[in-house]
């Protein structure tokens, strides 16, 4: 799925590699099969009573199909369908799998669609806003660990505009037993340092998706080291740190993770 575009008949290739067939569409219409959106809605109607008073429950949805439906809901701007798909998936799969294999995977696909100029900035922002809302609904399903592994602060730097990835990292760190303060993004560095100090943070995770944010990452790491000392562990992540690059070491971080699994593993390596 690299460099693909709608054909001369207006059929969209988006999702072909995921088993979603192309569909006739008019210019400007969403590029995902409307039937997927309808299925997403229908699958959410758990507890629907029939005329003979039976209660119908749909069969458990597999994660790949849930991914397809969730992506469809994102690109069509259907927040309700997105919530229903993830809630149904959470009934039959670990919540961490819903984060990784549905929400994160769909957002990666949305970003790639935007990079290939297949969707507009507005549609990409709409999809991200929906996923941000979905994370709020999923948070209540996260397990509550019996013990605390450590204290962490997760944040973006001043000028960074993306926070969905760091939001997921913060949530799943909590599920693993970390006491987390999630600050979002566009936070003044002095305030990040103060929160880390007040929280007694053992580690700080810094997210950067844009190359223009790297100077901010460098400055924040210096501020953290200067105030909280060399014993503070710092993990950086996001698309600004290419795979195989040693840039994170050059900036003075202790570990890096480009995606959700890598970021979580980086924090695990900090544990005694």
N, C-alpha and C positions, 0 to 999 in steps of 0.2 A: 504494500500500500504506500508506495513512495511516488510522489509527483502525479497522482491520478487526478482526473478531472471528470465532470459529468460528460457523457457522450453527446453526439449531435441530437439525440432524441430527448435530452434532458434527464436521462437516467443517472442516478447518483451511485458512485462506487463506494461511498462511505460504508464501512462495516462488512465489505465483501469477505475479507479475510477472517471475519468472525462468524461466517455462515449466514449473514443477512443478505438476501438477494437485492439486486438493484430494483428501483421502482420508478415508474413514470411520474414525473412531477412537472409543475409549471414553474417558470422562473420565479425565484424568490421564496418558493416553498421550502419547508424543512427537508433535509436530505435523508431522513431516516424513515423507514416504512411506517405509515400511520397505524398499521395493524399491530406493530410492536407497542405503540403507545396504548392502544385499546387493550392489548393483552396485559400490559402493566397495570392498568386500572382494574381490569377484571380480576386479576390475581390478588388484588388487595381486598376484594370483597369477601373476606373470610367471615363466616357466620351468617351468610345470606340464607334466609329461610325460603323454602319452596312452598308451593300451594298445599302440599300434604304435610307441612310443618317439619320436614327434615332440614337439618342444618348442613350445608355443603361446605366442605373444607378442601381447597385445592391441594393437589399432590405437592410434596416438597419441591421447591425449585432448586435446580442445580446452579452452581456459582457461575458457570459460563453463560447460561441463559439469563440469569439475573444481571450479569454484566451487560448483555445485549439490551435488555429492557431498560436498565438504568441509563445507559448511553442514549437510547432513544428518547427517554424522558428528558434528559439534559438538553439535547439538541432541539427538542420541540418546546422547551421552556415549561414543561409540565411538572411543577414542584410536587403536587399531590401524588402523581404517579411515581415519582422518584422515591418519595417517602414510603409509599406502599410496597414497592419492590424491595427496598432494603429492610423494611420491617418484616416482610415475609421471609426473606433470606435469613434474617437473624433468628427466626424461630427454628431453623433446621441446620444452621451452621454456626461455628464460633464467631462471635462478634468481631474478633480480630481478622478473620477471613473476609468478612463483609467490608471492613476498612481497606484491606489490601487488594483483594481480588475484584471488588466492585467499584468502590469509590475512587481509590487511587488509580486503578487501571483505566477507569472511564475518563478521569481527568487527564491522564497521560494522552489518551486518544483524542480528547478535545484539543489539547495543546498541539498535537501533531496535525490535526485538521486545520487549525488556525495557521500553523507554520506553512502548510501547503496551500494556503489561501482558499480553502474550501468553505470556510465559515468566516463571518465578519467578527470584528472586535466585540461588537454588541452581543452576538450570540455566545462568544467565548466567555464574556463577563457574566452573562445570564446563567450559563452552565455552572460557572464557579460559584455564583451566589446561591444557586440551588444546592450544590454540594455542601456549602458552608452551613446552610439551614439543616440539611440532612444530618450532618455531624452532631448538631445540637439534639436531634431526636434520638440518635444512636447512643449518645453519651450515657443515658440512663441505663443502658443494657450492659455497660462495661462491668466486669467483675471487680469486687472490692477486696483487695489483698489483705491478708491478716497481719502483715508486718511491712514496715517501711524499709526499702533498700537504700534510699539516699534522698537527698534534696536537690532539685534541679530547677533552673529557669530556662524557658524556651522563648526565643524572641527573634524578631527581624531587626535590621539596623535602620537608622534614619535614611530615608530615600527608597527603601525596599517597599514594593507595592503588593507583594504576594504573601499570603499567610496560610493558605490551605494546607500545604505540606507540613509546615511546622505545627499547625493545629492537630493534625493526625498523629504526629510524633508525640506531642504533649499528652494526648488522650491515651495512647497505647503505653507510654511510659507509666502513666498512672495505673493502668491495668496491670502492669508488671510489678508495681509496688513502690514506685518513686513518688515522693511528694513534690508536685510540680506547680510552678507559677508560670502560666502562659500569658505573655504580654502582647501577643499579636505583632504588629509591625508599626513602622513610623514612630518609634519610641526614642526620645532623647537619650543619648548614651549615659549621661549622668544619672538618669532615673533607672536605667537598667542596672547599673552598678549598685545603686542604692537598694533596689529590690533584692538583688543577689546577696548583698550583705545582710539585710534584714532577715531574709529567708534562711540564712546559713547554708547557702547552696554549695554543694560539693562539685557540681558541674553546671555549665551553661551551654545551651545549644543555640547556635546562631545560624539563621537561614538566610540565604542569598540566592536569588534566581537570576539576577541580572549582573552582567559584568560591571556595570556602573556602580554596583553596591560594594565592590571589593575594597575600595578605599575605606568605606565605612566599617567593613568587617575588620580591616587592619587597625583602624583607630579604636574600635570597641575592644578588641583583644588587648591592645596596649593599656587602655583605661582599666580593664578588669585586672590585668596582671599587676598594674601599679598599685591599685587599691586593695585587692584581695590576696595578692601574693601568688607565687609560682605553684603552690599546692592546688589551686583551683584547676579543675579539668575543663577543657573547652572542646566542644564538638561543633564542627561546621558542616553544612550540607546545603544541597540545592543545585540547580543547573549551572550555577556560576562556577562549580568545581568539576571540571571534566573528569571522566573516568580515567584512572591511571595517572592523573596529574599530581605532582607533588606540591601544588600551590598551597594546599592547606598547611603543609609543614612550613613553607616559606612565611606564612602569615603568623605562625606561632601557635597553631591549634594542636591538640593532642590526638584528634581522630577526625574522620570525615565519613559521611554517608550521603550518596546521591539520591537514594530512594528510601522509602519507609523501612524496609527490612534492614538495609545497611545502617541507617541511623540508629535503629534500636540495638543492633549488634554492637555499634560503636559505644553506646552507653553501657552495655553489658561488660565490655572489656574494662571499664573503669571501676567495676566492683572488685573488692578484695577477694 
